[in-house]
Amino acid sequence: MSVNINRVMLAGNLTRDPEMRFTPSGTAVANLGLAVNREYTTKEGERKKEVSFIRIVTWGKQAQSCQEHLKKGSSILVEGRLQSRSWETAEKEKRNTLEVTAERVHFLTRSDRPGFTDQASSAQTSRRTEEQTIGEENFEYDEPEEQKEG
């Protein structure tokens, strides 16, 4: 019997404002840059800090909500899955990336943007495969599947 789990939970701060685009069929997709800090003590007793920078992709109403309410420095909690993508540049170079496809984004920082409430909010994404053009690169995204409660 094999077990496969692809589940990610990350909390951190946005490194830039959300970047939103639309697929040819009109589905919103937003890219978020997330910085996650880690502090630890070496065996010599020295305190160290390190930062991981992670690309987050959100879809549909969740992408629009992130665009409306988040900005650089906002604190968020992301629940999602790892997704790898490959593409070829205009110069025929192969590229790969590993990113998190968000299933839920929880806003941890109060927004000063209009329409935001005090309570933490989250949204879910719709599911389907779309091809999107960003600059000169074509990406095929797998949108997350609908969550099934059972």
ZATI-471721 format. One line per field, with one value per residue: residue in three letters; x, y, z of N, C-alpha, C, O in turn. Coordinates in nm, 4 decimals, always signed. Example, Ala and Ser with C-alpha at 12.3 -4.5 7.8 and 13.67 -1.06 7.14 Angstrom:
ZATI-471721
aa [ALA SER]
n.X [+1.3190 +1.2850]
n.Y [-0.5690 -0.2250]
n.Z [+0.7800 +0.7080]
ca.X [+1.2300 +1.3670]
ca.Y [-0.4500 -0.1060]
ca.Z [+0.7800 +0.7140]
c.X [+1.3200 +1.2900]
c.Y [-0.3300 +0.0030]
c.Z [+0.7800 +0.7870]
o.X [+1.4236 +1.3409]
o.Y [-0.3319 +0.1138]
o.Z [+0.8465 +0.8039]
end
This chain:
ZATI-471721
aa [MET SER VAL ASN ILE ASN ARG VAL MET LEU ALA GLY ASN LEU THR ARG ASP PRO GLU MET ARG PHE THR PRO SER GLY THR ALA VAL ALA ASN LEU GLY LEU ALA VAL ASN ARG GLU TYR THR THR LYS GLU GLY GLU ARG LYS LYS GLU VAL SER PHE ILE ARG ILE VAL THR TRP GLY LYS GLN ALA GLN SER CYS GLN GLU HIS LEU LYS LYS GLY SER SER ILE LEU VAL GLU GLY ARG LEU GLN SER ARG SER TRP GLU THR ALA GLU LYS GLU LYS ARG ASN THR LEU GLU VAL THR ALA GLU ARG VAL HIS PHE LEU THR ARG SER ASP ARG PRO GLY PHE THR ASP GLN ALA SER SER ALA GLN THR SER ARG ARG THR GLU GLU GLN THR ILE GLY GLU GLU ASN PHE GLU TYR ASP GLU PRO GLU GLU GLN LYS GLU GLY]
n.X [+0.0843 +0.0573 +0.1226 +0.0330 +0.0786 +0.0142 +0.0366 +0.0427 +0.1166 +0.1673 +0.2877 +0.3415 +0.4821 +0.3818 +0.5944 +0.5621 +0.3083 +0.0065 +0.0004 -0.2174 -0.3720 -0.5594 -0.6882 -0.7230 -0.9933 -1.1065 -1.0728 -0.9591 -0.6240 -0.3832 -0.0566 +0.1478 +0.4121 +0.5755 +0.7336 +0.8870 +0.9917 +1.2533 +1.3828 +1.6578 +1.8762 +2.2182 +2.4319 +2.6413 +2.5277 +2.4639 +2.2351 +2.0440 +1.8990 +1.6888 +1.5459 +1.2868 +1.1750 +0.8781 +0.6722 +0.3321 +0.0277 -0.2933 -0.6443 -0.9422 -1.2191 -1.0823 -0.8313 -0.9046 -0.9958 -0.7579 -0.6106 -0.7642 -0.7497 -0.4950 -0.1513 +0.1944 +0.3814 +0.1632 +0.0345 -0.0203 -0.1834 -0.1385 -0.2991 -0.2447 -0.1124 +0.1893 +0.3110 +0.4597 +0.5997 +0.6868 +0.8451 +0.9313 +1.1558 +1.1588 +1.4054 +1.4463 +1.5227 +1.4911 +1.2851 +1.2055 +0.9870 +0.8879 +0.6021 +0.3449 +0.0140 -0.2590 -0.5216 -0.6673 -0.6502 -0.5747 -0.6295 -0.4241 -0.3547 -0.4997 -0.6610 -0.6213 -0.7639 -1.0619 -1.3752 -1.2866 -1.3170 -1.2872 -1.2558 -1.0643 -1.0305 -1.1118 -1.0892 -1.1980 -1.0743 -1.1749 -1.1917 -1.0141 -0.8323 -0.6247 -0.4729 -0.2318 -0.0972 +0.1888 +0.3758 +0.6257 +0.6056 +0.4395 +0.2228 +0.0905 -0.1564 -0.2735 -0.5694 -0.6781 -0.8651 -1.2168 -1.2926 -1.3834 -1.6109 -1.6488]
n.Y [-0.1180 +0.2172 +0.5457 +0.8739 +1.2058 +1.5409 +1.8182 +2.1441 +2.3907 +2.7205 +3.0119 +3.3547 +3.6636 +3.8856 +3.9513 +4.1317 +4.3288 +4.1539 +3.9978 +4.0050 +3.8298 +3.7284 +3.4257 +3.3067 +3.2314 +3.3899 +3.3408 +3.4424 +3.4693 +3.4881 +3.5761 +3.5382 +3.6487 +3.4993 +3.5371 +3.3361 +3.3124 +3.1658 +3.0876 +2.9721 +2.7892 +2.7256 +2.4371 +2.5441 +2.7436 +2.9797 +3.2197 +3.1995 +3.3246 +3.2566 +3.2972 +3.1839 +3.2091 +3.1902 +3.1034 +3.1611 +3.0529 +3.1590 +3.1156 +3.2168 +3.3519 +3.3698 +3.4642 +3.7179 +3.8295 +3.8289 +4.0143 +4.2445 +4.2865 +4.2379 +4.3390 +4.4307 +4.3064 +4.2166 +3.9760 +3.6309 +3.3081 +3.0160 +2.7424 +2.4603 +2.2925 +2.1456 +2.2220 +2.1399 +2.2877 +2.3014 +2.4652 +2.6098 +2.8570 +3.1476 +3.1335 +2.8677 +2.7392 +2.5107 +2.5366 +2.5027 +2.5034 +2.5110 +2.5530 +2.6758 +2.5850 +2.7488 +2.6460 +2.7557 +3.0841 +3.2581 +3.5670 +3.7372 +3.9856 +4.2968 +4.4768 +4.7938 +4.8489 +4.9244 +4.7719 +4.5543 +4.3315 +4.2960 +4.0296 +3.7326 +3.6218 +3.3816 +3.2048 +2.9775 +2.8105 +2.7738 +2.4846 +2.3685 +2.3056 +2.5416 +2.7304 +2.9775 +3.2882 +3.4547 +3.7238 +3.6273 +3.3623 +3.0517 +2.8937 +2.5983 +2.5588 +2.3616 +2.3864 +2.3703 +2.0847 +2.0657 +2.0798 +1.7999 +1.7230 +1.4851]
n.Z [+0.0000 -0.0884 +0.0301 -0.0280 +0.0306 -0.0119 +0.1231 +0.2465 +0.4874 +0.5547 +0.7166 +0.6970 +0.5678 +0.3052 +0.0304 -0.1675 -0.3340 -0.4270 -0.7500 -1.0043 -1.2717 -1.5625 -1.6970 -2.0395 -2.0513 -1.8624 -1.5884 -1.2728 -1.1574 -0.9086 -0.8115 -0.5328 -0.3297 -0.0667 +0.2435 +0.4775 +0.8004 +0.9964 +1.3074 +1.4931 +1.7183 +1.7112 +1.7705 +1.9069 +2.0499 +1.9266 +1.8034 +1.5129 +1.2097 +0.9361 +0.6118 +0.4041 +0.0746 -0.0927 -0.3653 -0.4164 -0.5573 -0.6324 -0.7043 -0.8866 -0.7036 -0.4645 -0.5477 -0.6377 -0.3973 -0.2497 -0.4018 -0.3575 -0.0766 +0.0329 +0.0749 +0.0239 +0.2949 +0.4410 +0.6715 +0.6330 +0.6387 +0.4686 +0.3234 +0.1335 -0.1581 -0.2902 -0.6131 -0.9144 -1.2049 -1.5512 -1.8248 -2.1426 -2.2437 -2.4631 -2.5762 -2.5960 -2.3627 -2.0969 -1.8142 -1.4667 -1.1850 -0.8422 -0.6576 -0.4342 -0.4559 -0.3560 -0.1471 +0.0521 +0.1818 +0.4608 +0.6042 +0.8155 +0.9000 +0.9710 +0.7213 +0.5611 +0.3490 +0.1601 +0.2514 +0.3964 +0.6696 +1.0315 +1.1089 +1.0464 +0.7127 +0.4582 +0.1483 -0.1075 -0.3989 -0.7453 -0.9637 -1.2385 -1.5427 -1.6968 -1.9595 -1.9450 -2.0413 -1.9552 -1.9885 -2.2081 -2.1627 -2.1586 -1.9396 -1.8036 -1.5832 -1.3158 -1.1707 -0.8320 -0.7080 -0.6227 -0.2795 -0.0954 +0.1420 +0.3896]
ca.X [+0.0000 +0.1364 +0.0590 +0.0772 +0.0194 +0.0691 -0.0323 +0.1352 +0.0654 +0.2733 +0.2498 +0.4491 +0.4462 +0.3971 +0.7143 +0.5189 +0.1636 -0.0371 -0.0002 -0.3308 -0.3941 -0.6747 -0.6661 -0.8023 -1.1368 -1.1536 -1.0498 -0.8560 -0.5129 -0.2942 +0.0704 +0.1903 +0.5447 +0.5651 +0.8571 +0.8647 +1.1121 +1.2861 +1.4896 +1.7049 +2.0019 +2.3161 +2.4804 +2.7344 +2.4492 +2.4448 +2.1017 +2.0485 +1.7725 +1.6909 +1.4187 +1.2540 +1.0858 +0.7939 +0.5709 +0.1989 -0.0665 -0.4334 -0.7357 -1.0829 -1.2596 -0.9746 -0.7312 -0.9597 -0.9974 -0.6187 -0.5762 -0.8369 -0.7276 -0.3573 -0.0459 +0.3276 +0.3909 +0.0480 +0.0574 -0.1208 -0.1648 -0.1763 -0.3172 -0.2463 -0.0338 +0.3025 +0.2853 +0.5764 +0.5683 +0.7997 +0.8155 +1.0461 +1.1628 +1.1680 +1.5403 +1.4432 +1.5789 +1.3911 +1.2775 +1.1194 +0.9635 +0.8040 +0.5260 +0.2305 -0.1187 -0.3373 -0.6610 -0.7237 -0.5605 -0.6324 -0.5685 -0.3914 -0.3335 -0.6136 -0.6348 -0.6762 -0.8322 -1.2069 -1.4535 -1.2269 -1.3704 -1.1893 -1.2327 -0.9795 -1.1162 -1.0507 -1.1700 -1.1551 -1.0602 -1.2455 -1.1036 -1.0078 -0.7019 -0.6256 -0.3433 -0.2212 +0.0222 +0.2467 +0.4911 +0.6505 +0.6049 +0.3093 +0.2183 -0.0334 -0.1839 -0.3805 -0.6398 -0.7080 -0.9959 -1.3107 -1.2766 -1.4954 -1.6276 -1.7102]
ca.Y [+0.0000 +0.3398 +0.6632 +0.9981 +1.3240 +1.6660 +1.9177 +2.2472 +2.5031 +2.8190 +3.1437 +3.4500 +3.7977 +3.9058 +4.0252 +4.2316 +4.3289 +4.0446 +4.0242 +3.9300 +3.8219 +3.6456 +3.3258 +3.3410 +3.2106 +3.4889 +3.3021 +3.5213 +3.3985 +3.5841 +3.5252 +3.6023 +3.6156 +3.4832 +3.5181 +3.2606 +3.3229 +3.0572 +3.1179 +2.8518 +2.8015 +2.6244 +2.3600 +2.6311 +2.8404 +3.1022 +3.2362 +3.2220 +3.3507 +3.2337 +3.3282 +3.1116 +3.2842 +3.0896 +3.1540 +3.1092 +3.0794 +3.1513 +3.1135 +3.2554 +3.4547 +3.3826 +3.5525 +3.8539 +3.8735 +3.8603 +4.1385 +4.3552 +4.3080 +4.2174 +4.4233 +4.3957 +4.3082 +4.1512 +3.8422 +3.5350 +3.1649 +2.9496 +2.5976 +2.4214 +2.1772 +2.1756 +2.1994 +2.1682 +2.3243 +2.3115 +2.5379 +2.6405 +3.0002 +3.1830 +3.0920 +2.7210 +2.6883 +2.4474 +2.5915 +2.4318 +2.5735 +2.4460 +2.6581 +2.6288 +2.6198 +2.7722 +2.6048 +2.8578 +3.1888 +3.3253 +3.6982 +3.7523 +4.1277 +4.3820 +4.5556 +4.9298 +4.8624 +4.9294 +4.6492 +4.4463 +4.3232 +4.2617 +3.8871 +3.6691 +3.5685 +3.2840 +3.1722 +2.8584 +2.8311 +2.6823 +2.3804 +2.3248 +2.3328 +2.6546 +2.7736 +3.1203 +3.3512 +3.5584 +3.7700 +3.5411 +3.2237 +2.9862 +2.8014 +2.5247 +2.5472 +2.2739 +2.4485 +2.2682 +2.0213 +2.1055 +2.0038 +1.7136 +1.6978 +1.3564]
ca.Z [+0.0000 -0.0917 +0.0878 -0.0906 +0.0916 -0.0620 +0.2039 +0.2924 +0.5668 +0.5720 +0.7669 +0.6742 +0.5214 +0.1615 -0.0098 -0.2651 -0.3548 -0.5152 -0.8947 -1.0571 -1.4159 -1.5973 -1.8011 -2.1581 -2.0279 -1.7658 -1.4487 -1.2053 -1.0939 -0.8433 -0.7607 -0.4095 -0.2795 +0.0776 +0.3203 +0.6004 +0.8830 +1.0889 +1.4023 +1.5617 +1.7909 +1.6714 +1.8852 +1.9796 +2.1249 +1.8484 +1.7438 +1.3684 +1.1412 +0.7921 +0.5468 +0.2813 -0.0126 -0.1570 -0.4575 -0.3903 -0.6662 -0.5907 -0.8187 -0.8783 -0.6070 -0.3675 -0.6091 -0.6362 -0.2581 -0.2144 -0.4724 -0.2946 +0.0653 +0.0773 +0.0190 +0.0739 +0.4407 +0.5032 +0.7256 +0.5886 +0.6581 +0.3442 +0.3204 -0.0067 -0.2006 -0.3770 -0.7554 -0.9980 -1.3431 -1.6441 -1.9473 -2.2259 -2.2726 -2.6050 -2.6178 -2.5929 -2.2380 -2.0122 -1.6791 -1.3723 -1.0596 -0.7417 -0.5922 -0.3568 -0.5052 -0.2347 -0.1367 +0.1404 +0.2295 +0.5772 +0.6245 +0.9572 +0.9252 +0.9366 +0.6016 +0.5591 +0.2208 +0.1769 +0.2460 +0.4748 +0.8053 +1.1341 +1.1224 +0.9459 +0.6071 +0.3691 +0.0309 -0.1795 -0.5411 -0.8342 -1.0143 -1.3773 -1.6014 -1.7890 -2.0090 -1.9221 -2.0951 -1.8709 -2.0653 -2.3234 -2.1175 -2.1455 -1.8284 -1.7868 -1.4414 -1.2689 -1.0609 -0.7303 -0.7147 -0.5179 -0.1561 -0.0661 +0.2848 +0.3986]
c.X [+0.0886 +0.0551 +0.1189 +0.0034 +0.0909 -0.0090 +0.0702 +0.0585 +0.1834 +0.2153 +0.3691 +0.3936 +0.4698 +0.5199 +0.6835 +0.3663 +0.1265 -0.0376 -0.1108 -0.3367 -0.5193 -0.6350 -0.7487 -0.9531 -1.1919 -1.1368 -0.9356 -0.7502 -0.4190 -0.1702 +0.1094 +0.3320 +0.5376 +0.7033 +0.8208 +0.9960 +1.1277 +1.4000 +1.5277 +1.8373 +2.0941 +2.3619 +2.5839 +2.6617 +2.4232 +2.3051 +2.1170 +1.9078 +1.7918 +1.5516 +1.4053 +1.1530 +1.0098 +0.6902 +0.4391 +0.1102 -0.2075 -0.5228 -0.8720 -1.1100 -1.1531 -0.8661 -0.7782 -0.9605 -0.8564 -0.5759 -0.6391 -0.7869 -0.5836 -0.2628 +0.0872 +0.3307 +0.2750 +0.0862 -0.0563 -0.0828 -0.2192 -0.1887 -0.3242 -0.1630 +0.0824 +0.2670 +0.4144 +0.5294 +0.6976 +0.7538 +0.9454 +1.0424 +1.1679 +1.3036 +1.5569 +1.5142 +1.4667 +1.4004 +1.1804 +1.0996 +0.8765 +0.7355 +0.4123 +0.1035 -0.2087 -0.4782 -0.7367 -0.6131 -0.6337 -0.5579 -0.5477 -0.3702 -0.4581 -0.5736 -0.6909 -0.7482 -0.9831 -1.2709 -1.3989 -1.2857 -1.2607 -1.1593 -1.1411 -1.0715 -1.0382 -1.1452 -1.1159 -1.1523 -1.1469 -1.1447 -1.1214 -0.8701 -0.7159 -0.4842 -0.3409 -0.0914 +0.0644 +0.3743 +0.5063 +0.6397 +0.4620 +0.3179 +0.0872 -0.0508 -0.2897 -0.4444 -0.6770 -0.8476 -1.0831 -1.2873 -1.4026 -1.4997 -1.6971 -1.6990]
c.Y [+0.1241 +0.4562 +0.7854 +1.1141 +1.4461 +1.7778 +2.0144 +2.3493 +2.5956 +2.9481 +3.2351 +3.5826 +3.8096 +3.9912 +4.1346 +4.2300 +4.2115 +4.0890 +3.9395 +3.9420 +3.7403 +3.5483 +3.3661 +3.3227 +3.3034 +3.4529 +3.3847 +3.4292 +3.5044 +3.5121 +3.6080 +3.5582 +3.6121 +3.4621 +3.4494 +3.2596 +3.2014 +3.1039 +2.9897 +2.8825 +2.6895 +2.5477 +2.4380 +2.7390 +2.9712 +3.1049 +3.2705 +3.2490 +3.3180 +3.2595 +3.2414 +3.1950 +3.1851 +3.1575 +3.0820 +3.1471 +3.0601 +3.1691 +3.1712 +3.3677 +3.4759 +3.4762 +3.6973 +3.9113 +3.9104 +3.9929 +4.2594 +4.3881 +4.2941 +4.3157 +4.3766 +4.4103 +4.2417 +4.0127 +3.7511 +3.3947 +3.0985 +2.8003 +2.5583 +2.2983 +2.2250 +2.1393 +2.2320 +2.1987 +2.3294 +2.3901 +2.5630 +2.7889 +3.0222 +3.1420 +2.9402 +2.6614 +2.6283 +2.5061 +2.5084 +2.5196 +2.4879 +2.5578 +2.5953 +2.6779 +2.6286 +2.7172 +2.7020 +2.9572 +3.2604 +3.4566 +3.7174 +3.8974 +4.2045 +4.4697 +4.6954 +4.9547 +4.8544 +4.7907 +4.5346 +4.4479 +4.2833 +4.1132 +3.8361 +3.6114 +3.4690 +3.2577 +3.0456 +2.8881 +2.7357 +2.5877 +2.3586 +2.3594 +2.4445 +2.6750 +2.9245 +3.1720 +3.4623 +3.6022 +3.6823 +3.3938 +3.1714 +2.8860 +2.7260 +2.5010 +2.4412 +2.3440 +2.3386 +2.2113 +2.0707 +2.0201 +1.9251 +1.6887 +1.5646 +1.2974]
c.Z [+0.0000 -0.0363 +0.0215 -0.0267 +0.0356 +0.0054 +0.2595 +0.3753 +0.5937 +0.6279 +0.7475 +0.6270 +0.3716 +0.1312 -0.1111 -0.2707 -0.4449 -0.6619 -0.9559 -1.2088 -1.4380 -1.7063 -1.9234 -2.1385 -1.9192 -1.6202 -1.3901 -1.1459 -1.0359 -0.7939 -0.6392 -0.3788 -0.1282 +0.1380 +0.4509 +0.6783 +0.9727 +1.1776 +1.4735 +1.6309 +1.7471 +1.7941 +1.9655 +2.0589 +2.0518 +1.7871 +1.5962 +1.3178 +0.9944 +0.7374 +0.4228 +0.2039 -0.0992 -0.2449 -0.4295 -0.5090 -0.6125 -0.7126 -0.7849 -0.7799 -0.5006 -0.4203 -0.6051 -0.4946 -0.2110 -0.2767 -0.4018 -0.1547 +0.1137 +0.0099 +0.0763 +0.2257 +0.5118 +0.5532 +0.6821 +0.6335 +0.5327 +0.3691 +0.1738 -0.0336 -0.2873 -0.5202 -0.8302 -1.1401 -1.4236 -1.7660 -2.0221 -2.2594 -2.4230 -2.6626 -2.6128 -2.4705 -2.1538 -1.8716 -1.5961 -1.2501 -0.9692 -0.6651 -0.5122 -0.4244 -0.3825 -0.2490 -0.0473 +0.1756 +0.3425 +0.5970 +0.7741 +0.9979 +0.8865 +0.8182 +0.6179 +0.4267 +0.2416 +0.1703 +0.3283 +0.6152 +0.9019 +1.1415 +1.0126 +0.8391 +0.5240 +0.2550 -0.0298 -0.3273 -0.6199 -0.8965 -1.1634 -1.4306 -1.7032 -1.8419 -1.9978 -1.9829 -2.0009 -1.9405 -2.1878 -2.2876 -2.1098 -2.0319 -1.8346 -1.6383 -1.4195 -1.1522 -0.9621 -0.7482 -0.6012 -0.3950 -0.1304 +0.0834 +0.3015 +0.5296]
o.X [+0.1829 -0.0665 +0.2410 -0.1196 +0.2138 -0.1086 +0.1728 -0.0516 +0.2858 +0.1054 +0.4829 +0.2750 +0.5643 +0.5456 +0.7677 +0.3030 +0.2058 -0.0718 -0.1006 -0.3106 -0.5786 -0.5585 -0.8363 -1.0322 -1.3105 -1.1827 -0.8286 -0.7824 -0.3801 -0.1780 +0.1047 +0.3672 +0.4980 +0.7810 +0.7354 +1.0984 +1.0300 +1.5015 +1.4421 +1.9009 +2.0549 +2.3348 +2.6121 +2.7258 +2.3662 +2.2607 +2.1935 +1.8097 +1.8960 +1.4520 +1.5001 +1.0566 +1.0703 +0.6281 +0.4343 +0.1160 -0.2380 -0.4827 -0.9123 -1.0356 -1.1353 -0.8142 -0.7013 -0.9293 -0.8375 -0.5118 -0.5754 -0.7819 -0.5530 -0.2912 +0.0912 +0.2885 +0.2852 +0.1605 -0.1735 +0.0334 -0.3339 -0.1002 -0.4014 -0.1445 +0.0752 +0.2013 +0.4718 +0.4314 +0.8044 +0.6375 +1.0546 +0.9383 +1.1797 +1.3160 +1.6685 +1.5602 +1.3597 +1.5095 +1.0851 +1.1859 +0.8009 +0.8020 +0.3874 +0.0869 -0.2317 -0.5453 -0.8552 -0.4978 -0.7414 -0.4351 -0.6437 -0.3680 -0.5160 -0.4656 -0.7951 -0.7883 -1.0284 -1.2274 -1.4587 -1.3025 -1.1529 -1.0480 -1.1397 -1.1781 -0.9152 -1.2651 -1.0005 -1.2195 -1.1878 -1.0241 -1.2326 -0.7979 -0.8069 -0.3870 -0.4364 +0.0121 -0.0136 +0.4700 +0.4109 +0.6621 +0.3733 +0.4089 -0.0164 +0.0292 -0.3855 -0.3828 -0.7047 -0.9377 -1.0332 -1.2645 -1.5138 -1.4038 -1.7952 -1.7476]
o.Y [+0.1345 +0.4629 +0.7997 +1.1200 +1.4529 +1.8263 +1.9728 +2.3898 +2.5542 +2.9886 +3.1986 +3.6116 +3.7523 +4.0910 +4.2202 +4.1388 +4.1727 +4.2030 +3.8169 +4.0477 +3.6890 +3.5820 +3.4519 +3.3917 +3.2970 +3.5280 +3.3957 +3.3240 +3.5985 +3.4012 +3.7310 +3.4422 +3.7109 +3.3796 +3.4969 +3.2122 +3.1424 +3.1537 +2.9091 +2.9850 +2.5728 +2.5875 +2.4028 +2.8181 +3.0639 +3.0071 +3.3597 +3.2023 +3.3470 +3.2451 +3.2266 +3.2456 +3.1051 +3.2561 +2.9594 +3.2605 +2.9564 +3.2298 +3.1741 +3.4654 +3.5875 +3.5589 +3.7879 +4.0287 +4.0101 +4.0746 +4.3639 +4.5053 +4.3350 +4.3682 +4.2929 +4.5126 +4.2124 +3.9402 +3.7874 +3.3659 +3.1222 +2.7387 +2.6166 +2.2122 +2.3308 +2.0383 +2.3392 +2.1418 +2.3582 +2.3825 +2.5399 +2.8413 +2.9273 +3.1184 +2.8895 +2.5473 +2.6879 +2.5230 +2.4512 +2.6006 +2.4028 +2.6475 +2.4752 +2.7977 +2.5291 +2.7392 +2.7277 +2.9192 +3.3164 +3.4570 +3.7142 +3.9289 +4.1801 +4.5287 +4.7144 +5.0672 +4.7844 +4.7040 +4.4270 +4.5548 +4.2415 +4.0746 +3.8883 +3.5584 +3.4715 +3.2844 +3.0094 +2.9795 +2.6308 +2.6085 +2.3329 +2.4366 +2.4432 +2.6402 +2.9920 +3.1057 +3.5525 +3.5253 +3.6642 +3.3082 +3.2404 +2.8032 +2.7839 +2.4321 +2.4319 +2.3601 +2.2258 +2.2795 +2.1124 +1.8997 +1.9765 +1.6396 +1.5362 +1.1865]
o.Z [+0.0785 -0.0544 +0.0150 -0.0296 +0.0362 -0.0483 +0.3133 +0.3383 +0.6481 +0.5900 +0.7772 +0.6431 +0.3173 +0.1986 -0.1382 -0.2174 -0.5307 -0.6933 -0.9596 -1.2663 -1.3431 -1.7966 -1.9120 -2.2028 -1.8869 -1.5340 -1.4501 -1.0908 -1.1050 -0.7410 -0.6416 -0.3999 -0.0663 +0.0899 +0.5259 +0.6289 +1.0187 +1.1290 +1.5097 +1.6067 +1.7455 +1.9074 +2.0800 +2.1281 +2.1094 +1.7269 +1.5596 +1.3757 +0.9356 +0.8083 +0.3456 +0.2613 -0.1707 -0.2052 -0.4200 -0.5567 -0.5536 -0.8118 -0.6686 -0.7726 -0.4517 -0.3453 -0.5730 -0.4748 -0.1413 -0.2107 -0.3880 -0.1172 +0.2257 -0.0977 +0.1665 +0.2797 +0.6310 +0.4870 +0.6920 +0.6623 +0.4947 +0.4285 +0.0977 +0.0524 -0.3497 -0.5454 -0.8115 -1.1882 -1.3697 -1.8057 -1.9703 -2.2990 -2.5004 -2.7828 -2.6239 -2.4744 -2.1406 -1.8172 -1.6488 -1.2161 -1.0160 -0.6133 -0.5222 -0.4475 -0.3137 -0.3499 -0.0681 +0.1963 +0.3223 +0.6056 +0.8510 +1.1169 +0.7806 +0.8165 +0.6806 +0.3965 +0.3321 +0.0945 +0.3304 +0.6739 +0.8598 +1.1770 +0.9011 +0.8706 +0.5198 +0.2632 -0.0065 -0.3752 -0.5702 -0.8832 -1.2096 -1.3675 -1.7860 -1.7749 -2.0364 -1.9757 -1.9703 -1.9501 -2.2635 -2.3732 -2.0596 -2.0277 -1.8674 -1.5751 -1.4963 -1.0468 -1.0028 -0.7971 -0.4967 -0.4066 -0.1420 +0.1429 +0.2326 +0.5517]
end
